[in-house]
């Protein structure tokens, strides 16, 4: 009896490591950007992150820091997949995530609603994240692995902030840098309260 059941699970899960359990679920319930706009607090805008592990790790940190919402693009970016849910240790289930057709237009809408856009990136125009005078509320823009924030979105940022690196590595991955930044913003918010 176990043999046909295991074969059925293998077939249903396309050979994934199901460990004897399978569950039929619906796709992730993204929200419209308009549901995030009235929220107060930090909003995370993720510019074409592709790695599910980075995305899930950053979502876990975002939820732990109490992020008000997350905005991701529909195209050329990872969505909420089982791998992302796993990497986030389930934290994604407690977040409000909007998947939008145009991230730059969404950034404009947030700016019109009172958010300041802070891009997490490097370059000659970047200021030290820990020393910068950051307004509130913040839309924190984190760029893709390798390429960073796209030009169209970067020019919409009010401030470009970087994390000072004193070691021998040249950069941090998107999940690490974004996690550091969301907790820095949480620290500042806590001081204001």
C-alpha positions in Angstrom: 0.0 0.0 0.0 2.8 2.4 0.8 4.4 2.0 -2.6 1.5 3.3 -4.7 1.0 6.2 -2.3 4.7 7.2 -2.5 4.5 7.0 -6.3 1.4 9.2 -6.4 3.2 11.8 -4.2 6.3 11.6 -6.4 4.1 12.3 -9.4 2.1 15.1 -7.7 5.3 16.9 -6.5 7.3 16.4 -9.7 9.8 14.3 -7.8 10.5 16.9 -5.1 11.6 15.8 -1.6 8.0 15.6 -0.2 8.9 13.4 2.8 5.5 11.7 2.5 3.4 14.9 2.7 1.9 17.1 0.0 -0.4 20.0 0.2 -2.4 21.8 -2.5 -2.2 25.6 -2.0 -3.2 28.7 -3.9 -0.7 31.2 -5.2 0.7 33.9 -2.9 -2.0 36.6 -2.2 -0.2 39.7 -3.5 -1.9 43.0 -2.7 -2.4 46.2 -4.8 0.1 48.9 -4.1 -2.8 51.1 -3.0 -3.1 48.8 0.0 0.4 49.7 1.1 0.2 53.4 0.5 -1.9 54.2 3.6 0.4 52.3 5.9 3.0 54.1 7.9 6.5 52.9 8.5 9.2 51.7 6.2 8.3 50.3 2.8 10.8 48.1 1.0 11.2 48.4 -2.8 13.2 45.5 -4.3 14.6 46.2 -7.7 14.7 42.9 -9.7 16.1 40.6 -7.1 16.5 37.2 -8.8 17.8 34.9 -6.1 15.1 33.2 -4.0 17.5 32.7 -1.1 18.4 36.4 -1.0 14.7 37.4 -1.4 13.5 35.1 1.3 16.3 36.1 3.7 15.5 39.8 3.2 11.8 39.2 3.7 12.5 37.4 7.0 14.6 40.4 8.2 11.9 42.8 6.9 9.2 41.1 8.8 11.3 40.9 12.0 11.9 44.7 11.7 8.2 45.4 11.2 8.3 46.7 7.7 5.0 48.2 6.6 5.1 46.6 3.1 7.2 45.3 0.3 7.0 46.2 -3.4 8.5 44.0 -6.1 8.3 44.1 -9.9 6.3 41.5 -11.9 9.0 40.9 -14.5 12.7 39.9 -14.2 12.4 39.3 -10.5 11.7 36.3 -8.3 8.2 36.2 -6.8 7.0 34.4 -3.7 7.7 30.8 -4.5 8.0 27.8 -2.1 11.8 28.3 -2.1 11.3 31.9 -1.0 8.8 30.9 1.7 11.3 28.3 3.0 14.2 30.9 3.0 12.0 33.3 4.9 11.2 30.6 7.4 7.5 31.5 6.9 7.9 35.2 7.6 6.5 36.0 4.1 3.1 34.9 5.4 3.1 37.9 7.7 4.0 40.5 5.1 2.1 42.7 2.8 3.6 42.4 -0.7 2.6 44.2 -3.8 3.8 42.9 -7.2 3.7 45.8 -9.7 4.0 46.2 -13.4 6.3 49.3 -13.1 8.5 49.8 -10.0 9.5 53.3 -11.0 5.8 54.5 -11.2 5.2 52.8 -7.9 8.1 54.7 -6.4 6.5 57.9 -7.8 3.2 57.1 -6.2 4.9 56.5 -2.8 6.8 59.8 -3.1 3.5 61.6 -3.8 2.0 60.0 -0.7 4.9 61.3 1.5 7.6 58.7 1.4 11.2 59.6 1.0 13.1 57.2 -1.2 16.5 56.0 0.1 18.4 53.9 -2.3 20.9 51.4 -0.9 23.8 51.6 -3.3 27.4 52.7 -3.7 28.9 55.5 -5.7 30.3 59.0 -5.4 26.9 60.4 -4.5 26.3 57.9 -1.7 26.3 59.0 2.0 27.1 56.7 5.0 23.8 55.1 6.0 24.7 55.3 9.7 25.6 59.0 9.6 23.0 60.3 7.1 20.1 62.4 8.2 17.2 60.3 6.9 13.7 61.7 6.7 10.7 59.6 7.6 8.8 57.6 6.3 11.3 55.8 4.1 10.9 53.8 1.0 14.1 51.7 1.1 15.2 50.7 -2.4 17.4 47.6 -2.6 18.9 46.7 -6.0 19.5 43.4 -7.7 22.4 41.1 -7.0 25.3 42.4 -9.1 23.7 45.2 -11.0 22.3 47.2 -8.1 19.5 49.7 -8.5 18.5 50.4 -12.0 19.1 53.9 -13.4 15.4 54.8 -13.8 14.7 54.0 -10.2 18.0 55.3 -8.8 17.3 58.8 -10.2 14.0 58.9 -8.3 15.8 58.3 -5.0 16.1 61.3 -2.7 19.2 59.9 -1.0 21.7 57.2 -2.0 23.0 55.6 1.2 25.8 53.0 1.5 27.0 50.7 4.2 30.6 51.5 5.1 32.8 48.5 4.4 36.1 48.3 6.2 37.1 44.7 5.5 38.6 43.2 2.3 35.3 42.2 0.7 34.1 44.8 -1.8 30.4 44.5 -1.3 27.5 42.7 0.6 24.8 40.7 -1.1 21.3 42.2 -1.4 19.9 40.3 1.6 22.7 41.2 4.0 22.8 44.9 3.0 19.0 45.2 3.0 18.8 43.5 6.4 21.3 45.9 7.9 19.5 48.8 6.5 16.0 47.8 7.7 17.3 47.4 11.2 19.1 50.7 11.1 15.8 52.3 10.1 14.0 50.4 12.9 16.7 51.7 15.4 16.0 55.3 14.3 12.3 54.9 14.4 12.5 53.5 18.0 14.6 56.5 19.0 12.0 58.9 17.6 9.1 57.2 19.6 
